[in-house]
Amino acid sequence: MSTPSASARRFTATTLGTARIGPNRELKRAIEGYWAGRVSAADLEVTAADLRRRSWEELGTIGLDSVPVNTFSYYDQMLDTAVLLDALPPRVSAIEDPLDRYFAAARGTSDIVPLEMTKWFDTNYHYLVPEIAADTTFSLRPDRVLAEIAQAHAAGVNARPVIIGPITFLALAKAVDGAAAPLSRIDDLVPLYIELLDHLADAGVEWVQFDEPALVADLADGLAEMAGSVYSRLSGVSRRPAMLVATYFGDAGDAVGTLARTGVEGLAIDLVEGNVDTVAAVPGLADKLVVAGVVDGRNIWRTDLNNALATLGTLLGSVGHLAVSTSCSTLHVPYSLFPESSLDDNLRGWLAFASEKFTEVATLARALRHGRDGEAEAFDACRTALATRDTDPRLRNRVVHERLAAITDADVTRGESSARIAEQNARLGLPALPTTTIGSYPQTAGIRKARAALRSRAIDNAEYQRRMRSEIEQVVALQERIGLDVLVHGEPERNDMVQYFAEQLDGFFATTNGWVQSYGTRCVRPPILYGDVARPTPMTVDWITYAQSLTSKPVKGMLTGPVTILAWSFVRNDQPVSDSAFQIALAIRDETVDLEKAGVGIIQVDEPALRELLPLRNVDKQAYLAWAVKAFRLSTSGIADTTQIHTHLCYSEFGEVIGAIAALDADVTSIEAARSHMEVLDDLNAVGFANGVGPGVYDIHSPRVPAAEEIEKSLSAALDAVDSQRLWVNPDCGLKTRGTDEVVESLTNMVTAARSVRATLT
């Protein structure tokens, strides 16, 4: 394979990646079975191989002529790349079994702390952050990649392996133990990628895809020269596959021209988020394959085929060869519309999940090659379906728009914070370092069985409510035995912190099987926000007031904030996102007012996704933060100053939004801090944050139970940065995914540690 550009076949239709959890979450169940000892490693691999085969077969049957492989993962693709480059942290090296070593880095063990976890750009997918120390020595471990390629070739698949590129890998990694910025190690990685190219050539690979989404962010402004150098060196290798460099999640800007001047054979460009005119003006594309991402890989709306074909047409005269693709991997959308039997005809006609998106790609590719006439039926069906969005009354609610138009500054303002907190302290009478949890408690087998019985109509709603009240009774009693100061009702009635509310709000549709991966084996079903949002009736008041009736301690009302509901839903694309955020905020505001009227003294409005929606380009960030903060304050400013507002944020890099966190003006902010070792407190202090704060003292995404002494050390570190009168004690996040015994032991240790440190305060 001495001349890659000449020997590699030019493909016409593809996707940049696919989901791996399984259309019915088969991989989730197999992995969790392996963790529990019910499934062997061999049986786990059989499940994985079958899922890969089925995915490749579907793509080929639909008409995609280049199939991405190595997008499969047991946990996370950044972790897989760390394994490929032999860059797992030393603390897992003593574990002999490679699979157990891999999962230890991902989840931790009883005595090993896992890698930090944060959001993948501005999506709701979480990746594991590689750690690069000064003494980290990279080496290539390509066996897993080559095994998947061999499986694909044996099945007759035109396989294109997908590898996270060296720039993105290092840009998203974390320096530890005083090491320099990971990007300073780029010269250590380039030889390994060259070595990988040689292995891929030996394996008969025609094309390899290197993912470089870091090049679409403002971070790319400092990486243009590096990108040019790295890919000139890689493309200068004579014995290799043809190279496709993929950028996505935004406009690649100058990076397109930089990469076009290298010897790479192809560029994959996001034309949903990006600017087609910028791409068309790049002269260096005249001899390149351009993979045009005109089908949205992140949202679930049907592609306007006419508009997409017109976009493709603008590139025909300026690129060497044009292929059609999704804008990014379909990891972020559900598998198929087929199981959604409760969709009405209009709504179904507006949607496209992954399988339908692949069909759109194939349709556009054929129309591009042979003309639209051969695809007239598909184009006509698209036009007819999309036309119904203009007339469907669910998309326009006059009352909602009148409320939005009437919002004033007074509607997003509460009293001065120090005066509020003094009134709240007098009302609540809590000790220093009050202990609490974030909201959810383990979803027991009894809860899951009751929910399934309600769905199948084996029990009626009255029986379901009785069972959920029984669960609440047990959780409240458990918290009182442990000795927590502020209780929660445990959320047994909630399937998900967003879906639960979406099912009760006008303007949303909750899917039956629309699962997507959030991290590891954690899957969620993002609801579809398709119309104007309103709250017909109270959503949580009965549950919270029942829990409060069981105890003399304060019980928090638990709500999900407008930005997080927005971020963890598939959002309508026919109006500004900020308008949808304010509509949701009004619905949550109605709920906070009703909770207060019912006597609830503490209301938590969670916004873990505040950082997630932050635009990748600096020019767009302030406008987003302004409306995001306004939406939160709109949802929480309808109540008296004596009612305490909490919020919660987790698993993001908070530095860029730290000012916005302060501007939320919550009375208490609980925030992930265990994996990042309390670093966020210094950031909060730097912006003058003066309200209550609860930095997470232990990581709930790991099965390890922290000792009381370990939590005491975390609290001591927190007290170095936060006055004891402002410090709360809580875990990093909700406890829904943990086991009851583990939760009891961890919380008991947390309360013991808080009491011990409290006793030392003067």
C-alpha angles and dihedrals in degrees: 000000000000098000108043098182092052099043101042115091114235108237126206109201131033148128126237093233145332140230118267107190092088131252088267096030091261093154092049091056094045094050094046088048089054091051090050093048095246096108126051123226089248093053090046090055091049089056091047094048091049092051091050092049093049092049093051092047092053093051092050094047092051091052109262109146098195117049123200115228131181088047086109116099138174089218118343139351095226089054089048090054090051087055091047089054094040090241103135114135116270092241090075096044095095091064104096101197109081094214094049089046089053093051092045089059089048102043107011125227134242089287105018123081113221127231117278115266128214142156123293101239109297097335132101091245115107122214130195113248113232115226118226117192127184090256096046107130115200125212133164121261103175100159096108093049093047092048092055091048090051091052091051095047091048087056092051094250122155090229125198110188115219119214128177105247122244095248095053092043093055095037090058096040124096128236113229136186093023096305122156120259109297092238087069086072095062093112089058091057102044094071089051092052088050088052089049090053088056092052091049091051089052088051092056096249114164099189133022123193120214112195114217107168089151086077093071095060126080084257083076091070088076094039103056094096091044092050091051092049096044096048093042087057094045095045090047090070108104099203106059144092120273110275128232115190111201126203122179147158092060149007110311090208114176091004090076092060092042093053092042089061091058126078096258111130099218146023126202110207131189106234094174092066096017135074116256093197090060090053094046090055095058107104095197093070095074092098099031136096107242115199103204114209099208097143111077109243094186106049132049103231121121114257116248095235094197093054093043092051090049090053090051090049092059089062100047096091097043106048132063095230132357128214128180123233147154111274092246139344116314088229085110100059134058121268103247145348090226098095093049097096095157095064115116117231096256096050093043089053092057095053139082123178122188098289091048090047091055088053090051090052092051092046093051092046091054092045090050092053102036106019135263096275093077089055096041094124093055093046092048093049090050093050093048094048095048092048091066090066089070094060107029106117093213090073095063123048111179095201092053092050092049091053091050092050091052097055114124134183089264089064092062099042134085130183124287109298101233091051090048093051092049090054091047093049090053091050098044102036095204124171124244112281094021114204125224143141130242098250121272127079127198115303097233127207088254091057093049092047092050092050091049091048091052091050092050091044092239086131130026127236093263091057091045091053091048091054093047090050088053089053090050090051090054094047094048091049090048092053092049091051091050090049103239115168101214116034136203130206092239097238097248091157093058122091090187135353092245104028092053091062095038090058089059100042127083113241097041134098121199115210127226098220105003095132123165129177118256097175136329106332093339109116129181135189106224109209120232115247102203106149145024113308126235136155111234096186140358112289107195109013098099093050095047096045090049090054090047090053089062098059144032091221119092116268118205121232106229122216135159115236126241097250093051093047086051095046095048095048132071099253128216113257099205099083137031113289090231091062090056090048092054092048091054090045091058090052092051090045089057089053095050090051091051092047091052092048087054090057101259108152101189124045122183117203107188121215105173090147097058092107094038097071094047107128117246094231120071093223090066101041104084094051090052094047091049094057094038092055091044091052092053093047091047089055094049106035100078095082138077122273090244090068111085119227118207128185133188133211129180149173102012138104098261100186096095094049100038092111090052091051089057090045091058083075094208113168090230127019119195111197139179110262110140099088091039092047099238092303091138093067093068089051091052092049090050091063094045097255105179106168129092118296134191110194109195110257097195137026114247094189090072125069093225118113112221118225119239089246091056091052090048089058090051091050091048089052090049092050089057086065105027132049112245091239090063100039122104125187120226144130121269096258146343121314100225096116097046131089121255097239091049091048093050092051094046095047092045089055090046093053091045090052093047092051091048093052091041089058091059094056120103 
